[in-house]
Amino acid sequence: MLESVIVIDDALPEIPSVNIEGITWYDLEEAHPNKALCLTILHLAGQYADLSDTIGYELWSHTSGKLGWHYDKDDILCAEEGELNFPLCSTVYYLEASKLRGGELLLGNDLVVVPKPNRLVIFPPGKYHTVKPYEGNRISLNINPWSHPLCR
């Protein structure tokens, strides 16, 4: 199991252009416009975390700092059963970070990651985190692999 936070600068050969709305679940083999990008990020994450049990992943874009402190988890299972169930790891890929004041990713009480275009952050399941309030342009792509389907 991944135990530390991994930060990879210049993660991809070029910053992709993507259009993502909402949070979407994809089976590992399911076709969609951003599949190549998602599988590339999961391949990079798999160099640090055991993703061999991955059956699918959730994908969303984050453009505001209004989420507050949280765990990446199966939100429906948590709401309905009070159970915390985490992805195999969490990833944050920065598409854009310009004219930015604030917006750092805070991981627990001990780590601050400054947003930077083409930076990939991989962190362990169950890591409490948030984004500091910010001004400017900050777009992150979040891809979390799961070993089971999320509750729907």
C-alpha positions, -999 to 999 in steps of 0.1 A, spaced: 0 0 0 11 35 -8 22 52 24 36 85 13 26 114 -9 43 113 -44 47 145 -64 57 142 -101 65 173 -121 63 173 -159 42 142 -155 30 141 -191 48 149 -224 22 178 -229 -7 192 -209 -39 177 -224 -70 196 -233 -100 181 -216 -137 189 -210 -151 173 -180 -184 179 -163 -195 164 -130 -181 132 -114 -182 102 -136 -176 65 -129 -159 45 -157 -152 7 -158 -116 1 -166 -123 -10 -202 -151 16 -209 -145 39 -238 -148 77 -233 -131 108 -247 -105 111 -218 -97 74 -215 -61 76 -228 -53 104 -203 -70 86 -174 -51 53 -181 -18 72 -184 -23 88 -150 -34 55 -135 -2 39 -151 19 65 -134 1 60 -101 6 23 -104 43 28 -103 39 38 -66 6 21 -55 -7 -14 -61 -35 -9 -85 -37 -45 -97 -72 -48 -83 -86 -18 -102 -119 -24 -119 -128 12 -126 -122 48 -116 -140 80 -109 -131 112 -128 -139 148 -121 -124 182 -125 -119 206 -96 -121 243 -103 -131 258 -69 -116 256 -34 -150 252 -17 -149 215 -8 -134 218 27 -115 191 46 -125 157 34 -115 121 25 -119 108 -10 -144 80 -3 -176 63 -15 -198 92 -6 -231 73 -10 -220 44 12 -208 69 38 -241 88 38 -263 57 38 -243 33 61 -219 56 79 -190 35 64 -157 50 52 -145 32 21 -116 46 2 -101 43 -34 -69 24 -39 -52 58 -40 -61 94 -49 -46 114 -78 -46 151 -85 -33 163 -119 -29 200 -124 -41 212 -158 -37 249 -150 -24 271 -122 -19 307 -133 -22 341 -117 -27 321 -85 -27 333 -50 -34 304 -26 -49 272 -38 -24 248 -22 -34 212 -16 -31 205 21 -26 169 30 -31 161 67 -13 184 90 21 180 75 22 185 37 15 214 14 16 209 -24 17 241 -45 -3 237 -78 18 237 -109 7 229 -145 16 193 -154 22 183 -118 7 150 -106 1 143 -69 -6 107 -58 -16 101 -22 -26 72 0 -62 61 6 -79 78 36 -56 109 35 -75 139 49 -71 169 26 -84 202 13 -76 231 -10 -67 265 5 -89 293 -7 -75 310 -38 -77 337 -64 -67 330 -100 -69 300 -123 -66 266 -108 -79 235 -126 -71 200 -114 -82 166 -127 -89 139 -102 -88 103 -110 -93 78 -82 -90 40 -89 -114 16 -71 -113 -22 -66 -151 -23 -65 -180 -3 -80 -191 27 -61 -225 28 -46 -250 46 -69 
